[in-house]
Amino acid sequence: MDFGTTIDDALSYTKEGIFQHADRWLKLILALICLGIPFNGYVMRIYRGTEPAPDVDQWGSLFVDGLKLLVVGIVYSIPIILLWIIIYGSFVLAAVSGAGTNYAMMTGWAPNLVLLLFMYILEIVIGIIFPVAAIRFARTGSFFEAFNFHEIFATIGKIGWINYIIALILVALIIAIPVGIILFIFLVAGFMMNAFITAFLAMIVILLIIAPLFSVFQARYLTKVYDSAEILE
């Protein structure tokens, strides 16, 4: 896989489809404000391989597709949520019920390290599987296909497990580094000016403005990674 070409394609797709179309950019910001549901629907359109970047229209369709993708994401999250409840449930209940007889348990409480490690491993596994599952769901329109692990693993195998994992790490770094820099700048600014609330609100606005760019870039990038399975066949 040519990672440079994939990154360049995603950058061009985002630049020509979103950055150079202010009206489309503003609509995507609105889609994010609407709990992100219609934005998920827009991502589904990108996952289907739409070229160039599609218009932000037919909002009813965007909401329906977005809800479907949200449901798939929730189902994938259930094992992690259950593990979290098992690990932290007793501590949360003790905290909610107050101190007194529960104080000793709260101060002496420690998570089950084996379960905690298993939860982190499960998060990584789901994080690896989910992009392919989401794109497969977008293209087939079938909930079953989002959980067809045989075909999901087969697709990743065609891409190449090492190539695929490197691709995920690369896109995570490309997004995390600038976002981390923005968070750091506003954190320092809030500390220096003693205006944390103002800095926090300004940071939220900035992230909301740039979020469509990062999200569209990521969706296009993952789509090209997915499509490489067919090219490499």
Rosetta silent file (secondary structure, phi, psi, omega in degrees, C-alpha in Angstrom):
SEQUENCE: MDFGTTIDDALSYTKEGIFQHADRWLKLILALICLGIPFNGYVMRIYRGTEPAPDVDQWGSLFVDGLKLLVVGIVYSIPIILLWIIIYGSFVLAAVSGAGTNYAMMTGWAPNLVLLLFMYILEIVIGIIFPVAAIRFARTGSFFEAFNFHEIFATIGKIGWINYIIALILVALIIAIPVGIILFIFLVAGFMMNAFITAFLAMIVILLIIAPLFSVFQARYLTKVYDSAEILE
SCORE:     score description
SCORE:     0.000 S_00000001
   1 L     0.000  134.048  177.532    0.000    0.000    0.000 S_00000001
   2 L   -91.497   97.803 -176.274    1.259    3.463   -0.908 S_00000001
   3 H   -65.141  -37.079 -179.951    0.482    5.426    2.249 S_00000001
   4 H   -61.423  -43.975  179.220    1.683    8.707    0.758 S_00000001
   5 H   -64.574  -39.556  179.650   -0.702    8.423   -2.190 S_00000001
   6 H   -64.586  -42.621  178.558   -3.583    7.524    0.134 S_00000001
   7 H   -65.444  -44.716  179.446   -2.889   10.525    2.358 S_00000001
   8 H   -61.012  -40.737  178.950   -2.555   12.858   -0.644 S_00000001
   9 H   -62.469  -45.136 -179.252   -5.850   11.583   -2.060 S_00000001
  10 H   -65.319  -37.803  177.928   -7.654   12.169    1.247 S_00000001
  11 H   -65.263  -45.558  179.547   -6.158   15.662    1.530 S_00000001
  12 H   -64.194  -41.235  179.233   -7.194   16.588   -2.022 S_00000001
  13 H   -59.347  -44.334 -179.020  -10.658   15.133   -1.484 S_00000001
  14 H   -70.868  -41.525 -179.162  -11.112   17.228    1.676 S_00000001
  15 H   -63.767  -50.899 -175.796   -9.631   20.382    0.175 S_00000001
  16 H   -74.556  -31.761 -175.189  -11.671   20.287   -3.039 S_00000001
  17 H   -90.128  -29.886 -175.546  -14.854   18.950   -1.488 S_00000001
  18 H  -120.528  -55.211 -174.611  -15.045   20.825    1.823 S_00000001
  19 H   -59.701  -35.407 -178.388  -12.348   23.462    2.287 S_00000001
  20 L   -92.576    6.284  177.526  -13.148   25.109   -1.047 S_00000001
  21 L  -127.437   88.734 -174.943  -16.922   24.930   -0.487 S_00000001
  22 H   -59.828  -37.990 -178.669  -17.795   27.196    2.434 S_00000001
  23 H   -64.204  -41.391  178.646  -21.516   26.418    2.232 S_00000001
  24 H   -66.221  -39.702  178.720  -20.860   22.660    2.472 S_00000001
  25 H   -61.384  -46.719  179.724  -18.449   23.258    5.354 S_00000001
  26 H   -63.242  -38.540  178.798  -21.052   25.291    7.266 S_00000001
  27 H   -65.863  -35.663  178.555  -23.706   22.622    6.711 S_00000001
  28 H   -69.768  -33.875  174.483  -21.360   19.971    8.107 S_00000001
  29 H   -63.430  -42.781  175.957  -20.784   22.106   11.204 S_00000001
  30 H   -61.545  -39.981  178.725  -24.565   22.256   11.601 S_00000001
  31 H   -62.499  -33.954  176.340  -24.697   18.472   11.105 S_00000001
  32 H   -70.436  -39.202  179.681  -22.238   18.093   13.980 S_00000001
  33 H   -63.667  -31.899  178.398  -24.282   20.390   16.200 S_00000001
  34 L   -77.389   50.626  178.938  -27.310   18.136   15.571 S_00000001
  35 L    61.276   12.807  177.306  -25.707   15.554   17.890 S_00000001
  36 L    76.398   -1.419 -175.415  -23.506   14.445   14.999 S_00000001
  37 H   -65.787  -52.428  177.999  -26.222   12.127   13.655 S_00000001
  38 H   -64.808  -26.631  177.271  -26.589   13.679   10.165 S_00000001
  39 H   -66.698  -38.622  174.102  -22.813   13.993   10.025 S_00000001
  40 H   -58.057  -39.512  177.672  -22.586   10.222   10.488 S_00000001
  41 H   -63.472  -36.462  177.524  -24.936    9.939    7.533 S_00000001
  42 H   -66.766  -40.448  177.157  -22.588   12.115    5.484 S_00000001
  43 H   -60.856  -37.275  177.629  -19.665    9.896    6.442 S_00000001
  44 H   -59.301  -38.848  178.849  -21.706    6.917    5.204 S_00000001
  45 H   -63.961  -39.144  177.918  -21.889    8.581    1.775 S_00000001
  46 H   -66.739  -41.713  178.501  -18.111    8.927    1.723 S_00000001
  47 H   -58.280  -28.949 -179.499  -17.736    5.292    2.791 S_00000001
  48 L   -77.287   -1.308  176.131  -19.771    4.285   -0.253 S_00000001
  49 L    89.574   19.826 -178.873  -17.014    5.725   -2.425 S_00000001
  50 L   -63.174  129.035  177.325  -18.776    8.887   -3.580 S_00000001
  51 L  -134.952  136.543  -10.982  -16.487   11.092   -5.680 S_00000001
  52 L   -69.565 -167.211 -178.901  -16.029   14.007   -5.411 S_00000001
  53 L   -54.056  131.274 -175.924  -17.203   14.833   -1.888 S_00000001
  54 L   -71.479  160.657  174.467  -21.028   14.724   -1.879 S_00000001
  55 L   -72.145  158.057  176.101  -23.292   17.666   -1.172 S_00000001
  56 L   -94.517   86.278 -177.784  -24.876   18.023    2.250 S_00000001
  57 L  -138.667 -177.537 -178.922  -28.486   17.542    1.190 S_00000001
  58 L    48.242   63.474 -173.468  -31.459   15.236    1.779 S_00000001
  59 H   -61.561  -30.139  177.122  -31.201   15.704    5.534 S_00000001
  60 H   -61.278  -43.573  177.469  -33.822   13.060    6.230 S_00000001
  61 H   -64.792  -39.379  178.195  -31.602   10.480    4.548 S_00000001
  62 H   -61.827  -42.883  179.456  -28.588   11.786    6.440 S_00000001
  63 H   -63.889  -44.022 -177.976  -30.414   11.387    9.771 S_00000001
  64 H   -64.315  -49.050  179.261  -31.566    7.838    8.958 S_00000001
  65 H   -62.540  -39.501  179.410  -28.129    6.705    7.782 S_00000001
  66 H   -63.629  -40.752  177.479  -26.509    8.443   10.740 S_00000001
  67 H   -64.561  -40.128  179.113  -28.797    6.678   13.199 S_00000001
  68 H   -62.004  -45.915  179.296  -28.055    3.325   11.584 S_00000001
  69 H   -65.164  -35.698  177.534  -24.297    3.861   11.889 S_00000001
  70 H   -62.911  -41.812  178.859  -24.786    5.010   15.485 S_00000001
  71 H   -61.703  -44.222  177.918  -26.649    1.777   16.279 S_00000001
  72 H   -59.357  -43.639  179.216  -23.812   -0.281   14.796 S_00000001
  73 H   -63.391  -39.606  179.171  -21.331    1.677   16.911 S_00000001
  74 H   -64.574  -43.263  179.693  -23.399    1.151   20.064 S_00000001
  75 H   -60.922  -41.935  177.891  -23.607   -2.608   19.470 S_00000001
  76 H   -66.005  -26.298 -178.379  -19.827   -2.750   19.081 S_00000001
  77 H   -83.026  -16.190 -174.640  -19.485   -0.753   22.320 S_00000001
  78 H   -55.233  -47.755  179.620  -21.677   -3.067   24.419 S_00000001
  79 H   -58.825  -38.140  179.634  -18.870   -5.471   25.468 S_00000001
  80 H   -69.206  -41.248  178.650  -16.707   -2.536   26.586 S_00000001
  81 H   -61.895  -43.414  179.647  -19.614   -0.925   28.458 S_00000001
  82 H   -63.147  -42.747  178.017  -20.367   -4.201   30.263 S_00000001
  83 H   -64.127  -40.223  179.017  -16.733   -4.620   31.262 S_00000001
  84 H   -61.203  -42.334  179.314  -16.605   -1.017   32.459 S_00000001
  85 H   -63.749  -43.079  179.599  -19.690   -1.616   34.633 S_00000001
  86 H   -62.653  -40.968 -175.809  -18.158   -4.799   36.074 S_00000001
  87 H   -76.107  -45.675 -171.428  -14.860   -3.039   36.835 S_00000001
  88 H  -107.974   -5.570 -174.346  -16.085    0.329   38.091 S_00000001
  89 H   -56.937  -46.490 -177.889  -19.728   -0.311   39.026 S_00000001
  90 H   -64.666  -37.683  179.841  -19.160   -0.965   42.741 S_00000001
  91 H   -67.087  -43.309  179.414  -16.971    2.119   43.089 S_00000001
  92 H   -62.786  -43.556  178.706  -19.514    4.356   41.335 S_00000001
  93 H   -61.278  -40.570  178.715  -22.330    3.036   43.511 S_00000001
  94 H   -65.300  -40.804 -179.804  -20.268    3.694   46.638 S_00000001
  95 H   -65.723  -41.274 -178.927  -19.463    7.226   45.473 S_00000001
  96 H   -68.020  -36.697 -176.479  -23.099    7.977   44.668 S_00000001
  97 H   -78.062   -8.570  176.612  -24.360    6.624   47.983 S_00000001
  98 L   100.974 -174.202 -177.256  -22.002    8.866   49.944 S_00000001
  99 L   -83.206 -126.426  178.425  -19.276    8.282   52.518 S_00000001
 100 H    66.907 -125.904 -176.201  -19.935    6.667   55.914 S_00000001
 101 H   -65.405  -20.346 -178.323  -19.810    2.862   55.739 S_00000001
 102 H   -91.811   -4.978 -174.880  -18.660    3.070   52.106 S_00000001
 103 H   -62.183  -44.294 -178.923  -15.721    5.397   52.784 S_00000001
 104 H   -63.005  -39.724  179.794  -13.281    2.596   53.537 S_00000001
 105 H   -66.736  -38.669 -179.310  -14.293    0.741   50.402 S_00000001
 106 H   -66.486  -43.749 -177.860  -13.925    3.875   48.285 S_00000001
 107 H   -73.566  -29.146 -178.935  -10.466    4.735   49.602 S_00000001
 108 H   -98.510    4.156 -175.835   -9.238    1.154   49.437 S_00000001
 109 L   -71.959  140.180  174.877  -10.870    0.299   46.127 S_00000001
 110 L  -142.784  139.262 -178.524   -8.682   -0.888   43.260 S_00000001
 111 L   -69.239  154.806  173.678   -9.800   -2.126   39.839 S_00000001
 112 L   -71.038  111.123 -172.451   -9.364   -5.729   38.785 S_00000001
 113 H   -65.487  -33.420  179.204   -6.168   -5.427   36.755 S_00000001
 114 H   -65.560  -46.695  178.641   -6.862   -8.535   34.677 S_00000001
 115 H   -65.785  -37.726  179.775  -10.306   -7.258   33.644 S_00000001
 116 H   -63.249  -44.240  178.414   -8.891   -3.764   33.105 S_00000001
 117 H   -63.742  -41.016  179.099   -6.188   -5.133   30.782 S_00000001
 118 H   -63.350  -38.450  179.057   -8.784   -7.220   28.956 S_00000001
 119 H   -64.313  -42.366  179.319  -10.973   -4.140   28.483 S_00000001
 120 H   -64.893  -41.122  178.108   -8.079   -2.170   26.968 S_00000001
 121 H   -63.311  -42.108  179.648   -7.228   -5.064   24.637 S_00000001
 122 H   -63.335  -39.309  177.645  -10.885   -5.324   23.616 S_00000001
 123 H   -61.095  -41.691  179.406  -10.982   -1.574   22.880 S_00000001
 124 H   -65.491  -44.267 -179.420   -7.966   -1.947   20.594 S_00000001
 125 H   -61.447  -46.072  179.788   -9.476   -4.959   18.810 S_00000001
 126 H   -65.521  -38.297  178.067  -12.788   -3.166   18.241 S_00000001
 127 H   -62.085  -30.940  177.676  -10.917   -0.050   17.110 S_00000001
 128 H   -76.827  -41.734 -175.087   -9.175   -2.169   14.475 S_00000001
 129 H   -75.432  -39.586 -166.937  -12.294   -3.981   13.305 S_00000001
 130 H   -58.629  -41.704 -179.513  -14.832   -1.151   13.340 S_00000001
 131 H   -56.540  -43.992  178.902  -13.633    0.928   10.338 S_00000001
 132 H   -67.504  -40.225  178.929  -13.970   -2.039    7.984 S_00000001
 133 H   -61.599  -42.543 -178.525  -17.268   -3.049    9.595 S_00000001
 134 H   -66.260  -42.237 -179.610  -18.665    0.483    9.169 S_00000001
 135 H   -69.234  -39.381  177.283  -17.628    0.741    5.513 S_00000001
 136 H   -61.591  -41.100  177.713  -18.966   -2.747    4.803 S_00000001
 137 H   -63.595  -44.124 -178.995  -22.255   -1.724    6.416 S_00000001
 138 H   -61.158  -37.036 -174.883  -22.395    1.507    4.385 S_00000001
 139 H   -84.255  -28.818 -178.929  -21.889   -0.356    1.115 S_00000001
 140 H   -96.922  -25.890 -176.682  -24.195   -3.297    1.711 S_00000001
 141 L    72.392   13.345 -177.266  -26.882   -1.574    3.787 S_00000001
 142 L  -112.624  125.458  176.611  -27.097   -4.745    5.885 S_00000001
 143 H   -60.968  -36.322 -179.643  -26.684   -4.768    9.672 S_00000001
 144 H   -58.242  -40.842 -177.413  -25.608   -8.406    9.419 S_00000001
 145 H   -67.455  -23.349  176.324  -22.665   -7.462    7.223 S_00000001
 146 H   -69.369  -16.481 -179.534  -21.429   -5.021    9.892 S_00000001
 147 L  -123.094   18.312  176.302  -20.915   -8.091   12.088 S_00000001
 148 L   -83.474   80.738 -171.173  -19.835  -10.552    9.423 S_00000001
 149 H   -63.862  -29.879  178.061  -16.462  -11.094   11.058 S_00000001
 150 H   -60.372  -47.461 -179.931  -15.394  -13.721    8.532 S_00000001
 151 H   -73.197  -34.339  177.999  -15.643  -11.205    5.679 S_00000001
 152 H   -62.174  -47.854  179.178  -14.292   -8.354    7.814 S_00000001
 153 H   -66.925  -33.777  178.013  -11.157  -10.335    8.660 S_00000001
 154 H   -64.329  -41.212  178.537  -10.905  -11.476    5.040 S_00000001
 155 H   -63.647  -45.841  178.529  -10.919   -7.846    3.870 S_00000001
 156 H   -62.588  -37.541  178.005   -8.234   -6.878    6.370 S_00000001
 157 H   -62.466  -37.575  177.808   -6.243   -9.918    5.276 S_00000001
 158 H   -67.717  -38.117  176.269   -6.386   -8.739    1.652 S_00000001
 159 H   -66.130  -38.798 -173.732   -5.168   -5.292    2.692 S_00000001
 160 L   105.913  119.044 -175.150   -2.502   -6.924    4.848 S_00000001
 161 H   -57.391  -42.732 -179.439   -2.723   -6.834    8.620 S_00000001
 162 H   -66.119  -45.988  178.007    0.537   -4.924    9.013 S_00000001
 163 H   -58.928  -43.194 -176.996   -0.380   -2.439    6.280 S_00000001
 164 H   -65.162  -45.606 -179.542   -3.836   -1.978    7.775 S_00000001
 165 H   -65.706  -40.516  176.414   -2.602   -1.392   11.334 S_00000001
 166 H   -61.123  -41.082  179.327    0.079    1.030   10.081 S_00000001
 167 H   -61.293  -42.087  178.686   -2.635    2.869    8.125 S_00000001
 168 H   -65.737  -41.047  179.264   -4.768    3.223   11.272 S_00000001
 169 H   -64.400  -41.843 -179.536   -1.802    4.471   13.307 S_00000001
 170 H   -61.011  -48.175 -177.420   -0.901    7.003   10.625 S_00000001
 171 H   -67.758  -33.231  177.444   -4.385    8.519   10.401 S_00000001
 172 H   -64.235  -41.913  179.715   -4.611    8.602   14.204 S_00000001
 173 H   -68.903  -41.428 -178.995   -1.328   10.542   14.398 S_00000001
 174 H   -59.152  -35.881 -179.681   -2.269   12.894   11.548 S_00000001
 175 H   -87.039  -41.519 -173.833   -5.414   13.888   13.451 S_00000001
 176 H   -68.535  -36.846 -176.192   -4.185   13.626   17.041 S_00000001
 177 H   -63.803  -54.195  179.198   -1.067   15.792   16.644 S_00000001
 178 H   -64.410  -37.215  177.709   -2.758   19.022   15.430 S_00000001
 179 H   -64.273  -41.209  177.895   -5.692   18.504   17.815 S_00000001
 180 H   -62.344  -39.738  178.671   -3.237   17.979   20.674 S_00000001
 181 H   -63.447  -43.055  178.868   -1.390   21.176   19.724 S_00000001
 182 H   -61.759  -45.693  179.151   -4.666   23.125   19.736 S_00000001
 183 H   -60.372  -42.189 -179.017   -5.598   21.728   23.161 S_00000001
 184 H   -64.634  -44.086 -178.698   -2.160   22.602   24.515 S_00000001
 185 H   -60.606  -46.059 -178.167   -2.280   26.163   23.149 S_00000001
 186 H   -72.362  -30.694  175.992   -5.674   26.897   24.692 S_00000001
 187 H   -65.463  -45.437  178.428   -4.703   25.230   27.960 S_00000001
 188 H   -65.494  -42.403  179.602   -1.602   27.407   28.233 S_00000001
 189 H   -62.129  -42.667  178.342   -3.562   30.497   27.162 S_00000001
 190 H   -63.801  -38.177  179.077   -6.220   29.836   29.772 S_00000001
 191 H   -68.475  -44.181 -176.788   -3.571   29.378   32.463 S_00000001
 192 H   -69.175  -36.555 -177.714   -1.609   32.510   31.506 S_00000001
 193 H   -95.029   -1.285 -178.561   -4.693   34.733   31.236 S_00000001
 194 L    53.661   43.874 -178.830   -6.472   33.086   34.157 S_00000001
 195 L  -138.568   66.523 -174.097   -9.509   32.644   31.937 S_00000001
 196 H   -65.602  -40.138 -178.082  -10.039   28.915   31.687 S_00000001
 197 H   -64.955  -45.088  178.323  -13.751   29.085   30.854 S_00000001
 198 H   -61.910  -44.897  179.562  -13.196   31.564   28.019 S_00000001
 199 H   -63.749  -38.782 -179.747  -10.271   29.539   26.680 S_00000001
 200 H   -65.154  -45.471  179.846  -12.301   26.339   26.942 S_00000001
 201 H   -63.950  -41.027  178.359  -15.263   27.819   25.043 S_00000001
 202 H   -63.879  -38.753  178.933  -12.955   29.235   22.366 S_00000001
 203 H   -64.078  -41.948  178.619  -11.294   25.839   22.030 S_00000001
 204 H   -60.757  -42.993 -179.904  -14.676   24.127   21.564 S_00000001
 205 H   -62.871  -46.040 -179.554  -15.592   26.597   18.804 S_00000001
 206 H   -61.881  -45.127 -179.941  -12.277   26.082   16.996 S_00000001
 207 H   -64.306  -36.746  178.313  -12.561   22.286   17.219 S_00000001
 208 H   -64.704  -37.497 -178.771  -16.139   22.440   15.953 S_00000001
 209 H   -69.006  -42.006 -175.324  -15.011   24.492   12.951 S_00000001
 210 H   -89.169  -13.315 -177.407  -12.140   22.196   11.979 S_00000001
 211 H   -55.600  -42.299  178.465  -13.855   18.900   12.894 S_00000001
 212 H   -58.581  -37.887 -179.715  -15.522   18.491    9.454 S_00000001
 213 H   -63.872  -49.376 -179.120  -12.137   18.747    7.752 S_00000001
 214 H   -64.162  -41.118 -175.433  -10.519   16.104    9.958 S_00000001
 215 H   -69.823  -41.749  177.860  -13.554   13.814    9.843 S_00000001
 216 H   -66.192  -41.597  176.705  -13.968   13.960    6.065 S_00000001
 217 H   -57.494  -48.130 -178.975  -10.228   13.401    5.640 S_00000001
 218 H   -62.669  -43.619 -179.159  -10.391   10.353    7.913 S_00000001
 219 H   -62.643  -44.685  179.086  -13.485    8.933    6.193 S_00000001
 220 H   -65.683  -42.446  179.666  -11.938    9.289    2.732 S_00000001
 221 H   -59.505  -48.383  179.980   -8.605    7.886    3.941 S_00000001
 222 H   -65.075  -34.484  177.633  -10.265    4.803    5.477 S_00000001
 223 H   -63.312  -43.558  178.798  -12.353    4.352    2.334 S_00000001
 224 H   -67.638  -35.917  175.794   -9.227    4.245    0.173 S_00000001
 225 H   -62.906  -44.672  178.743   -7.591    1.811    2.598 S_00000001
 226 H   -60.953  -45.475 -177.600  -10.693   -0.394    2.366 S_00000001
 227 H   -66.669  -22.133  179.922  -10.726   -0.192   -1.439 S_00000001
 228 H   -64.948  -20.917  177.114   -7.081   -1.256   -1.572 S_00000001
 229 H   -61.726  -38.520  178.696   -8.267   -4.762   -0.650 S_00000001
 230 H   -73.512  -36.962 -179.948   -9.861   -5.029   -4.103 S_00000001
 231 H   -65.775  -37.769 -175.821   -6.852   -3.514   -5.839 S_00000001
 232 L   -83.978   -6.329 -178.651   -4.498   -5.964   -4.125 S_00000001
 233 L   -62.754    0.000    0.000   -6.690   -8.996   -4.889 S_00000001
